[in-house]
Structure formats: structure tokens, C-alpha cells
Amino acid sequence: MAFIEWNNSMSIGNPSIDRDHRLLVQYVNEMHAALAAGQGKEILGNILAKLVKYTQEHFGREEILWKSGGYADFDRHKKMHVDLLHTVGQFKSKYDSGTALLSLEVMNYLRDWLTNHILKADKAAAAAIAGKAAGSGVPGSSGLSTGV
């Protein structure tokens, strides 16, 4: 069984962002599996680097969508992203230097942050943008159906 199970309740309705979220879940699952299998620091470090890089790219795409959609709580949402990248960046630096180990506690933090962020913050942003677009009177304009 995967560490994080993707399910339809995690979909926000934007194919590009949903694809990103699935890939982030996959990377966390890969890292957890590597940790559970006792794989070495190099393999875990490579997965962690891939996760950090893709998270930065994803946040960029998501922030463009939220900002262009006129999401009223954009600044708070972006701060969540900045805070996570700061925390994970600090951990990665410590991991790379050998002063921190990847642990179940770190894995639980990543899992909980990602699932809570998708299910609460991202869904709220997507719903707000969809509601705003629906109120615009432009037929077929949900603000979420276009890929970013």
C-alpha cells in the first residue's frame, strides 16, 4: 500500500494542477518506499532533490493560476508555499551535509502538509476562482479548465 493514496477527492478540477499533485504524491511515495527499504543516502537524496525541484515548479504554476484567477487570498496561499519551501530547503541542506536523516517524522510531515494543502487550501482557491468565473456571465468560463 502506498504511503499516500491518491483519490478523486484530491482533484481540484484543473488537469495540469491535478497532474502536478499526483506526481508530488508519487515522489513522496517513492521517498517513503526508499526509506522503508533502507536504501542509501544517495538514492534518498536524489528523490528528495527531485521532490524539492518539482514542488518549486508546481508552486510557480499554481500561483500563476491563482493570481490570474483573482484569488482574494492569494498572498496567504503563496506564504504557505514559501514557508514549506523554506522548511524543506533547510532540511535538504542539513540532509545533504549529513547533519539530518530522513525519518518517518519527516515523511509524515510531508504527507500531512501535502494532503492538507491540497484538500483545504488548493480546493478553496479553486472553488473561489470557479465561483468568481461563474459569476462573470461568460459561458463555459470556470477559470480552471485550462492547463497552465
C-alpha positions in Angstrom: 0.0 0.0 0.0 1.2 3.5 -0.9 2.1 6.0 1.9 -0.3 8.5 0.3 -3.2 7.1 -1.7 -4.4 9.5 -4.5 -8.1 9.6 -4.8 -10.7 11.7 -6.6 -11.4 13.8 -3.5 -7.9 15.3 -4.0 -8.8 16.6 -7.5 -9.2 20.4 -7.7 -10.6 20.3 -11.3 -7.6 21.6 -13.2 -5.9 18.9 -15.2 -2.5 20.5 -15.0 -2.6 21.1 -11.3 -4.1 17.7 -10.6 -1.3 16.1 -12.7 1.2 18.0 -10.6 -0.4 16.9 -7.4 -0.4 13.2 -8.5 3.3 13.5 -9.3 4.1 15.1 -5.9 2.2 12.3 -4.2 4.2 9.8 -6.3 7.5 11.4 -5.3 6.6 11.3 -1.6 5.6 7.7 -2.0 8.9 6.9 -3.8 10.8 8.5 -0.9 8.9 6.6 1.7 9.4 3.3 -0.1 13.1 4.0 -0.4 13.3 4.9 3.3 11.3 1.7 4.2 13.6 -0.4 2.1 16.7 1.0 3.8 18.1 2.4 0.6 21.2 4.6 0.8 21.6 8.3 1.3 22.4 8.9 -2.4 19.1 7.3 -3.6 17.1 9.1 -0.9 18.9 12.3 -1.6 18.1 12.1 -5.3 14.4 11.6 -4.7 14.4 14.4 -2.2 16.1 16.7 -4.7 13.6 15.7 -7.4 10.7 16.4 -4.9 12.0 19.8 -4.0 12.6 20.9 -7.6 9.2 19.7 -8.8 7.5 21.3 -5.8 9.1 24.7 -6.7 7.9 24.3 -10.3 4.4 23.2 -9.2 4.0 26.2 -6.9 5.0 28.5 -9.7 2.3 27.1 -12.0 -0.3 27.1 -9.2 0.5 30.7 -8.2 0.1 31.8 -11.8 -3.4 30.2 -11.9 -4.5 31.6 -8.5 -3.2 35.1 -9.3 -4.6 35.2 -12.8 -7.9 33.9 -11.4 -8.1 36.8 -9.0 -8.0 34.6 -5.9 -8.6 37.1 -3.0 -6.5 35.0 -0.5 -3.5 34.7 -2.9 -0.9 36.3 -0.6 -1.7 33.9 2.3 -1.7 30.9 -0.1 1.7 32.0 -1.5 3.1 32.4 2.0 2.2 28.7 2.7 4.2 27.8 -0.3 7.2 30.0 0.7 7.1 28.6 4.3 7.1 25.0 3.0 9.9 25.6 0.6 11.9 27.3 3.4 11.4 24.4 5.8 12.1 21.7 3.1 15.1 23.7 1.9 16.6 23.8 5.4 16.0 20.1 5.8 17.6 19.3 2.4 20.7 21.3 3.3 21.0 19.5 6.6 20.4 16.2 4.8 23.0 16.9 2.1 25.6 17.9 4.7 24.9 14.8 6.8 23.5 16.6 9.8 19.9 15.3 9.4 18.5 12.0 8.5 15.3 11.2 6.6 12.9 9.8 9.1 9.3 8.7 9.4 8.7 12.0 11.2 9.8 13.9 8.1 7.8 11.7 5.9 4.7 12.2 8.0 5.2 16.0 7.9 5.4 15.9 4.0 2.4 13.6 3.7 0.3 15.7 6.1 1.3 19.0 4.6 0.7 17.9 1.1 -2.7 16.2 1.7 -4.0 19.0 3.9 -2.8 21.7 1.5 -4.5 20.1 -1.5 -7.7 19.2 0.3 -8.1 22.6 2.1 -6.1 25.4 0.6 -6.0 24.4 -3.0 -9.6 23.3 -3.1 -10.6 26.6 -1.5 -8.6 28.5 -4.1 -10.0 26.5 -7.0 -13.6 26.9 -5.7 -13.2 30.6 -5.2 -11.9 31.1 -8.7 -14.6 28.9 -10.2 -17.3 30.8 -8.3 -15.9 34.1 -9.4 -15.7 32.9 -13.0 -19.3 31.5 -12.8 -20.4 34.9 -11.7 -18.8 36.6 -14.6 -21.6 35.6 -17.0 -19.1 34.2 -19.5 -20.4 30.8 -20.7 -18.1 27.9 -20.1 -15.7 30.1 -18.0 -14.7 28.2 -14.9 -11.2 29.5 -14.8 -10.0 26.0 -14.0 -10.4 24.0 -17.2 -7.4 25.5 -19.0 -4.0 23.9 -18.4 -1.2 26.1 -17.0 
